[in-house]
Amino acid sequence: MTKKSFIKIFICIFVFVLMIGFWVQYNTFSTVLYEDGTLMIEQRSLNKWISQSNHGSIVKEYPSFKKHGYNFLSYGIKKPLWYDKREDITSVQVATPISPSITAYWFYGLTNVEDIDVSNIDTSRTENMAYMFSKAGYNAKKFKVTGLSDWNTSNVTDMQWMFRAAGADADSFVLDKGLDHWDTSNVRIMVYMFDAAGENAKTWKIGDLSNWDTSSLIACSDMFRVYGELNPNIDERVYSWYEDFLEEAIKNARELGLN
């Protein structure tokens, strides 16, 4: 073999190895907590070095939970994998598009988180959103969730405790662009859904829920508990919404022989 042929073979092997390495990095995902408190959910390994330049060194890395269908309940626990670092997380981004069937407990108890971007979550298959944001941002000075307005919630049946006590102490509680267009036609349970959410906020925005379809609703007790006299900044429409939701839930439950 000539020297020239050897060099060509070496280059080919080297390029092949590089391509394999790139493919592995591109198709390997994990959830990463960075030094500045940013949690990147399902991030490609290839992008971690870019994030480190923006958010600091890696504090902790969690394995991808895709094989579990992004379902923490399948682990036999009612808390997210990153619950051990719940007080260190101040910002959350879903790094790549994902399509979970269950999002229950995803951000439960992240008491210091200020902003959560869920734009990359495709919820068209999602059935259970219980406790998803419960107590998130409880101690934060501001609390904002972006990306909710475009969610397809047509298959969701359970929204109980979804925002309970989220941003409870925050000066602002904002569900960006509102939940006006959510399809709630299959939701059966909304118990404690917004209980104490942003209860002390001077800015409180969740959108207009008056057009929500409550035809399947059977339980929504205390959906908007801890409002009123405690905070005059809370949208006064809450009361009319709740009265309508509760009346419909009682009627539906009675028709099904549940009360």
TORKOL-4160 file (C-alpha; in steps of 0.2 Angstrom, whole numbers, padded with zeros to 4 digits, m for minus):
259
<pt num="1" X="0000" Y="0000" Z="0000"/>
<pt num="2" X="0007" Y="0017" Z="m0005"/>
<pt num="3" X="0008" Y="0031" Z="0007"/>
<pt num="4" X="m0005" Y="0041" Z="m0003"/>
<pt num="5" X="m0017" Y="0026" Z="m0002"/>
<pt num="6" X="m0014" Y="0025" Z="0017"/>
<pt num="7" X="m0018" Y="0043" Z="0020"/>
<pt num="8" X="m0034" Y="0042" Z="0009"/>
<pt num="9" X="m0040" Y="0027" Z="0020"/>
<pt num="10" X="m0036" Y="0036" Z="0036"/>
<pt num="11" X="m0045" Y="0051" Z="0031"/>
<pt num="12" X="m0060" Y="0041" Z="0026"/>
<pt num="13" X="m0060" Y="0032" Z="0043"/>
<pt num="14" X="m0058" Y="0048" Z="0052"/>
<pt num="15" X="m0072" Y="0056" Z="0043"/>
<pt num="16" X="m0083" Y="0041" Z="0046"/>
<pt num="17" X="m0079" Y="0041" Z="0065"/>
<pt num="18" X="m0083" Y="0060" Z="0066"/>
<pt num="19" X="m0100" Y="0057" Z="0057"/>
<pt num="20" X="m0104" Y="0043" Z="0069"/>
<pt num="21" X="m0100" Y="0054" Z="0084"/>
<pt num="22" X="m0110" Y="0068" Z="0077"/>
<pt num="23" X="m0125" Y="0057" Z="0074"/>
<pt num="24" X="m0124" Y="0050" Z="0092"/>
<pt num="25" X="m0123" Y="0068" Z="0099"/>
<pt num="26" X="m0137" Y="0074" Z="0088"/>
<pt num="27" X="m0148" Y="0060" Z="0094"/>
<pt num="28" X="m0144" Y="0059" Z="0112"/>
<pt num="29" X="m0155" Y="0069" Z="0124"/>
<pt num="30" X="m0155" Y="0074" Z="0142"/>
<pt num="31" X="m0162" Y="0087" Z="0154"/>
<pt num="32" X="m0148" Y="0099" Z="0160"/>
<pt num="33" X="m0148" Y="0111" Z="0174"/>
<pt num="34" X="m0136" Y="0125" Z="0172"/>
<pt num="35" X="m0126" Y="0137" Z="0184"/>
<pt num="36" X="m0138" Y="0152" Z="0182"/>
<pt num="37" X="m0153" Y="0141" Z="0186"/>
<pt num="38" X="m0159" Y="0137" Z="0169"/>
<pt num="39" X="m0167" Y="0120" Z="0166"/>
<pt num="40" X="m0166" Y="0113" Z="0148"/>
<pt num="41" X="m0178" Y="0099" Z="0146"/>
<pt num="42" X="m0174" Y="0086" Z="0132"/>
<pt num="43" X="m0159" Y="0095" Z="0126"/>
<pt num="44" X="m0148" Y="0088" Z="0112"/>
<pt num="45" X="m0130" Y="0084" Z="0118"/>
<pt num="46" X="m0123" Y="0093" Z="0103"/>
<pt num="47" X="m0131" Y="0109" Z="0110"/>
<pt num="48" X="m0124" Y="0108" Z="0128"/>
<pt num="49" X="m0108" Y="0118" Z="0125"/>
<pt num="50" X="m0118" Y="0132" Z="0117"/>
<pt num="51" X="m0129" Y="0133" Z="0132"/>
<pt num="52" X="m0114" Y="0133" Z="0144"/>
<pt num="53" X="m0108" Y="0149" Z="0136"/>
<pt num="54" X="m0125" Y="0157" Z="0139"/>
<pt num="55" X="m0130" Y="0149" Z="0156"/>
<pt num="56" X="m0114" Y="0143" Z="0164"/>
<pt num="57" X="m0107" Y="0126" Z="0169"/>
<pt num="58" X="m0118" Y="0111" Z="0171"/>
<pt num="59" X="m0124" Y="0108" Z="0189"/>
<pt num="60" X="m0133" Y="0092" Z="0186"/>
<pt num="61" X="m0139" Y="0081" Z="0171"/>
<pt num="62" X="m0154" Y="0070" Z="0171"/>
<pt num="63" X="m0157" Y="0056" Z="0158"/>
<pt num="64" X="m0170" Y="0058" Z="0144"/>
<pt num="65" X="m0187" Y="0052" Z="0150"/>
<pt num="66" X="m0194" Y="0049" Z="0133"/>
<pt num="67" X="m0194" Y="0030" Z="0134"/>
<pt num="68" X="m0206" Y="0033" Z="0149"/>
<pt num="69" X="m0217" Y="0043" Z="0138"/>
<pt num="70" X="m0212" Y="0059" Z="0148"/>
<pt num="71" X="m0223" Y="0051" Z="0162"/>
<pt num="72" X="m0216" Y="0053" Z="0179"/>
<pt num="73" X="m0230" Y="0043" Z="0186"/>
<pt num="74" X="m0222" Y="0028" Z="0177"/>
<pt num="75" X="m0207" Y="0029" Z="0189"/>
<pt num="76" X="m0219" Y="0026" Z="0203"/>
<pt num="77" X="m0217" Y="0044" Z="0209"/>
<pt num="78" X="m0228" Y="0060" Z="0210"/>
<pt num="79" X="m0214" Y="0073" Z="0207"/>
<pt num="80" X="m0202" Y="0077" Z="0192"/>
<pt num="81" X="m0185" Y="0069" Z="0190"/>
<pt num="82" X="m0177" Y="0086" Z="0194"/>
<pt num="83" X="m0187" Y="0088" Z="0211"/>
<pt num="84" X="m0170" Y="0087" Z="0221"/>
<pt num="85" X="m0165" Y="0103" Z="0213"/>
<pt num="86" X="m0182" Y="0112" Z="0214"/>
<pt num="87" X="m0176" Y="0127" Z="0224"/>
<pt num="88" X="m0161" Y="0130" Z="0212"/>
<pt num="89" X="m0172" Y="0131" Z="0196"/>
<pt num="90" X="m0177" Y="0149" Z="0191"/>
<pt num="91" X="m0180" Y="0146" Z="0172"/>
<pt num="92" X="m0186" Y="0132" Z="0162"/>
<pt num="93" X="m0186" Y="0129" Z="0143"/>
<pt num="94" X="m0191" Y="0114" Z="0133"/>
<pt num="95" X="m0177" Y="0113" Z="0121"/>
<pt num="96" X="m0184" Y="0101" Z="0107"/>
<pt num="97" X="m0202" Y="0098" Z="0101"/>
<pt num="98" X="m0209" Y="0083" Z="0111"/>
<pt num="99" X="m0226" Y="0075" Z="0112"/>
<pt num="100" X="m0231" Y="0068" Z="0129"/>
<pt num="101" X="m0246" Y="0059" Z="0134"/>
<pt num="102" X="m0245" Y="0064" Z="0152"/>
<pt num="103" X="m0238" Y="0081" Z="0159"/>
<pt num="104" X="m0243" Y="0078" Z="0177"/>
<pt num="105" X="m0231" Y="0085" Z="0190"/>
<pt num="106" X="m0219" Y="0091" Z="0177"/>
<pt num="107" X="m0215" Y="0108" Z="0186"/>
<pt num="108" X="m0222" Y="0103" Z="0203"/>
<pt num="109" X="m0214" Y="0112" Z="0218"/>
<pt num="110" X="m0201" Y="0122" Z="0208"/>
<pt num="111" X="m0204" Y="0136" Z="0221"/>
<pt num="112" X="m0191" Y="0149" Z="0214"/>
<pt num="113" X="m0195" Y="0147" Z="0195"/>
<pt num="114" X="m0199" Y="0164" Z="0187"/>
<pt num="115" X="m0202" Y="0159" Z="0169"/>
<pt num="116" X="m0207" Y="0143" Z="0160"/>
<pt num="117" X="m0207" Y="0141" Z="0141"/>
<pt num="118" X="m0218" Y="0127" Z="0135"/>
<pt num="119" X="m0219" Y="0132" Z="0117"/>
<pt num="120" X="m0211" Y="0115" Z="0111"/>
<pt num="121" X="m0223" Y="0104" Z="0120"/>
<pt num="122" X="m0236" Y="0096" Z="0108"/>
<pt num="123" X="m0251" Y="0092" Z="0119"/>
<pt num="124" X="m0262" Y="0085" Z="0105"/>
<pt num="125" X="m0260" Y="0067" Z="0113"/>
<pt num="126" X="m0260" Y="0073" Z="0131"/>
<pt num="127" X="m0273" Y="0067" Z="0143"/>
<pt num="128" X="m0267" Y="0071" Z="0160"/>
<pt num="129" X="m0261" Y="0088" Z="0166"/>
<pt num="130" X="m0264" Y="0087" Z="0185"/>
<pt num="131" X="m0252" Y="0096" Z="0196"/>
<pt num="132" X="m0242" Y="0101" Z="0181"/>
<pt num="133" X="m0238" Y="0119" Z="0188"/>
<pt num="134" X="m0243" Y="0117" Z="0206"/>
<pt num="135" X="m0233" Y="0127" Z="0218"/>
<pt num="136" X="m0221" Y="0132" Z="0204"/>
<pt num="137" X="m0214" Y="0150" Z="0207"/>
<pt num="138" X="m0222" Y="0149" Z="0224"/>
<pt num="139" X="m0208" Y="0160" Z="0232"/>
<pt num="140" X="m0203" Y="0170" Z="0216"/>
<pt num="141" X="m0206" Y="0188" Z="0213"/>
<pt num="142" X="m0214" Y="0186" Z="0196"/>
<pt num="143" X="m0221" Y="0171" Z="0187"/>
<pt num="144" X="m0224" Y="0169" Z="0169"/>
<pt num="145" X="m0228" Y="0154" Z="0157"/>
<pt num="146" X="m0226" Y="0156" Z="0138"/>
<pt num="147" X="m0232" Y="0144" Z="0125"/>
<pt num="148" X="m0249" Y="0139" Z="0133"/>
<pt num="149" X="m0260" Y="0149" Z="0121"/>
<pt num="150" X="m0256" Y="0137" Z="0106"/>
<pt num="151" X="m0259" Y="0121" Z="0116"/>
<pt num="152" X="m0271" Y="0108" Z="0109"/>
<pt num="153" X="m0280" Y="0102" Z="0124"/>
<pt num="154" X="m0294" Y="0092" Z="0115"/>
<pt num="155" X="m0289" Y="0075" Z="0123"/>
<pt num="156" X="m0286" Y="0081" Z="0141"/>
<pt num="157" X="m0297" Y="0074" Z="0154"/>
<pt num="158" X="m0289" Y="0079" Z="0170"/>
<pt num="159" X="m0283" Y="0097" Z="0175"/>
<pt num="160" X="m0285" Y="0096" Z="0194"/>
<pt num="161" X="m0273" Y="0106" Z="0204"/>
<pt num="162" X="m0264" Y="0111" Z="0188"/>
<pt num="163" X="m0259" Y="0129" Z="0193"/>
<pt num="164" X="m0263" Y="0128" Z="0212"/>
<pt num="165" X="m0253" Y="0140" Z="0222"/>
<pt num="166" X="m0242" Y="0144" Z="0207"/>
<pt num="167" X="m0234" Y="0161" Z="0209"/>
<pt num="168" X="m0243" Y="0163" Z="0225"/>
<pt num="169" X="m0231" Y="0176" Z="0232"/>
<pt num="170" X="m0227" Y="0184" Z="0215"/>
<pt num="171" X="m0230" Y="0202" Z="0211"/>
<pt num="172" X="m0236" Y="0196" Z="0193"/>
<pt num="173" X="m0244" Y="0180" Z="0188"/>
<pt num="174" X="m0245" Y="0179" Z="0169"/>
<pt num="175" X="m0251" Y="0165" Z="0158"/>
<pt num="176" X="m0245" Y="0173" Z="0142"/>
<pt num="177" X="m0258" Y="0177" Z="0128"/>
<pt num="178" X="m0271" Y="0168" Z="0139"/>
<pt num="179" X="m0280" Y="0151" Z="0139"/>
<pt num="180" X="m0295" Y="0158" Z="0129"/>
<pt num="181" X="m0293" Y="0145" Z="0115"/>
<pt num="182" X="m0291" Y="0130" Z="0125"/>
<pt num="183" X="m0302" Y="0115" Z="0120"/>
<pt num="184" X="m0309" Y="0109" Z="0137"/>
<pt num="185" X="m0323" Y="0098" Z="0130"/>
<pt num="186" X="m0316" Y="0082" Z="0137"/>
<pt num="187" X="m0310" Y="0089" Z="0154"/>
<pt num="188" X="m0319" Y="0081" Z="0168"/>
<pt num="189" X="m0309" Y="0087" Z="0183"/>
<pt num="190" X="m0304" Y="0105" Z="0187"/>
<pt num="191" X="m0304" Y="0104" Z="0206"/>
<pt num="192" X="m0292" Y="0117" Z="0214"/>
<pt num="193" X="m0286" Y="0121" Z="0196"/>
<pt num="194" X="m0282" Y="0139" Z="0200"/>
<pt num="195" X="m0283" Y="0139" Z="0219"/>
<pt num="196" X="m0271" Y="0152" Z="0226"/>
<pt num="197" X="m0263" Y="0155" Z="0210"/>
<pt num="198" X="m0255" Y="0172" Z="0210"/>
<pt num="199" X="m0266" Y="0176" Z="0225"/>
<pt num="200" X="m0255" Y="0191" Z="0229"/>
<pt num="201" X="m0251" Y="0197" Z="0212"/>
<pt num="202" X="m0254" Y="0215" Z="0206"/>
<pt num="203" X="m0254" Y="0209" Z="0188"/>
<pt num="204" X="m0265" Y="0194" Z="0186"/>
<pt num="205" X="m0268" Y="0187" Z="0168"/>
<pt num="206" X="m0275" Y="0171" Z="0162"/>
<pt num="207" X="m0286" Y="0176" Z="0148"/>
<pt num="208" X="m0305" Y="0175" Z="0146"/>
<pt num="209" X="m0312" Y="0158" Z="0151"/>
<pt num="210" X="m0330" Y="0162" Z="0147"/>
<pt num="211" X="m0330" Y="0151" Z="0131"/>
<pt num="212" X="m0323" Y="0136" Z="0139"/>
<pt num="213" X="m0333" Y="0120" Z="0135"/>
<pt num="214" X="m0338" Y="0112" Z="0151"/>
<pt num="215" X="m0350" Y="0099" Z="0144"/>
<pt num="216" X="m0339" Y="0085" Z="0151"/>
<pt num="217" X="m0335" Y="0093" Z="0168"/>
<pt num="218" X="m0341" Y="0084" Z="0184"/>
<pt num="219" X="m0329" Y="0091" Z="0197"/>
<pt num="220" X="m0322" Y="0109" Z="0200"/>
<pt num="221" X="m0324" Y="0112" Z="0218"/>
<pt num="222" X="m0313" Y="0126" Z="0225"/>
<pt num="223" X="m0307" Y="0129" Z="0207"/>
<pt num="224" X="m0304" Y="0148" Z="0211"/>
<pt num="225" X="m0302" Y="0147" Z="0230"/>
<pt num="226" X="m0293" Y="0161" Z="0240"/>
<pt num="227" X="m0297" Y="0176" Z="0229"/>
<pt num="228" X="m0309" Y="0191" Z="0231"/>
<pt num="229" X="m0306" Y="0201" Z="0247"/>
<pt num="230" X="m0288" Y="0195" Z="0248"/>
<pt num="231" X="m0283" Y="0203" Z="0231"/>
<pt num="232" X="m0293" Y="0216" Z="0222"/>
<pt num="233" X="m0282" Y="0215" Z="0207"/>
<pt num="234" X="m0289" Y="0198" Z="0203"/>
<pt num="235" X="m0300" Y="0198" Z="0188"/>
<pt num="236" X="m0318" Y="0200" Z="0194"/>
<pt num="237" X="m0324" Y="0188" Z="0180"/>
<pt num="238" X="m0317" Y="0174" Z="0190"/>
<pt num="239" X="m0333" Y="0173" Z="0200"/>
<pt num="240" X="m0345" Y="0172" Z="0185"/>
<pt num="241" X="m0334" Y="0159" Z="0177"/>
<pt num="242" X="m0333" Y="0149" Z="0193"/>
<pt num="243" X="m0352" Y="0149" Z="0195"/>
<pt num="244" X="m0355" Y="0143" Z="0177"/>
<pt num="245" X="m0342" Y="0130" Z="0179"/>
<pt num="246" X="m0349" Y="0124" Z="0195"/>
<pt num="247" X="m0367" Y="0124" Z="0189"/>
<pt num="248" X="m0362" Y="0114" Z="0174"/>
<pt num="249" X="m0352" Y="0101" Z="0184"/>
<pt num="250" X="m0366" Y="0098" Z="0196"/>
<pt num="251" X="m0378" Y="0095" Z="0182"/>
<pt num="252" X="m0367" Y="0083" Z="0173"/>
<pt num="253" X="m0362" Y="0073" Z="0188"/>
<pt num="254" X="m0381" Y="0072" Z="0193"/>
<pt num="255" X="m0385" Y="0066" Z="0175"/>
<pt num="256" X="m0371" Y="0052" Z="0177"/>
<pt num="257" X="m0378" Y="0048" Z="0195"/>
<pt num="258" X="m0362" Y="0053" Z="0203"/>
<pt num="259" X="m0371" Y="0064" Z="0216"/>
